[in-house]
Amino acid sequence: MAEQQVKLLGATYSPFVHRVEIALKLKGIEYESVEVDIVNKSPLLLQHNPIYKKVPVLVHSEKPIVESLIILEYIEETWKDNPIMPHDPYEKATARFWAKFIEEKLTEIVRNVLATEGELQEKMVLQAKEALQVLEGELKAKDKQFFGGESVGYVDIVLGYITLWLGTVEEVSGVKIHDPESYPLIGKWMKDFTELPFMKSNIIREREMLVHYLGKIRQFALAAAAGK
């Protein structure tokens, strides 16, 4: 399966695209990054993901794979070098559990923090903090540098977006979710993750541009909620 046949359809500020980029970089897979219009739904996006109409889409040998968690597992099964999933069936199932937890209890909640205000936003912030506390406990129980152990794994990649997006959402929304004193292990994990060689490439976008982008999303979401 030739690496030059790999394309990643994405959008600059998508944390879900960010996950796939990390996995591709970690495994040393050469790929073509294709920016698509997710607002007006570009023809290329509609061609490769006609059902959900969203990014990321990994196109390998002209075959599209969608949904970031599914794409990560496809990458793992297709390119065996630098594994990101455990080999043990129980550990693999556990990794999938934590990925689902992150998706439902943190990622979705953080997105809601960005799109709400007042009491509802306070409720979302509390739920996000509770999720971080659970993840803090999992790191403590593992007593390892990463969720994957001594090296980055599937769960780390799924959570990796918070190293940039979480602080930016806090700034744009005027709230505080991650307190280094309350979650010291998460704080250390974030520092160690961002210092990895494959994270020092151009995966992480300019923070100022992300602040501007998320600010627009927040304004649009609040206006829509107010019926304006």
C-alpha positions, 0 to 999 in steps of 0.5 A: 500500500503505497504511502503516496496514495494517502490523502487527508481531507481536513480543516486547519482548526479541527481537533479531530483532523489534528488527531489523524495528523498526529497518528500519521506523523508518529508512524512516519506516513507520507501524505497529502494534506488537502484543505476543504471547505466545511462551511459550504461543503466542498464537492470533494468533501461531499464526494468522499463523505456524503453521509456525515459531510465532515472532516477528517476523511482519510483517502487511501488508494482512492478509498475514503475512511471517515470518523477520527477514531475509526481512522486511527484504528485503520492507520494502526491496522494498515501500517504496523510500524510504531504501534499506537494500540496495545496488542493485548485484547483487554488493554486494547478494549480498555484503550477504546473505553478511554477514547470513548470517555474522552469523546463523550465526557470531555470533547463534547463538553468542551465544545459546549463550553465554547457555545454557551454562557451563564449557568449552562456554561458553568455546568459544562465547565464543571463537567469538563473538570470532573472528566479531567479529574477522572483522567488525572486518576487514570494517569495516577493509577498507571504511574506512567508518562503517557496513557499508552505507558512509556510511549504515546498510544491511542488514548494520548492521540485522542486526547492530544488536542487539549494541548492547544484547544483547551487553553484557547477555548478557556481564553475565548470563553472567559472560563478556567477548566484546567488548573495545574494545581488540581490536575498536576499529572494532566499538566505534566502529560500536556507538557511531555506530549507537546515536547515530543519530536513529531509534535514540533512540526507544523501540526500545531497551528498558530494559537492567535489564529485559533483564538480568532477562529474560535471567537467567531464560532462562539459569537455565531453559537451565542447569536443562534441560541439567542435567535438573532 
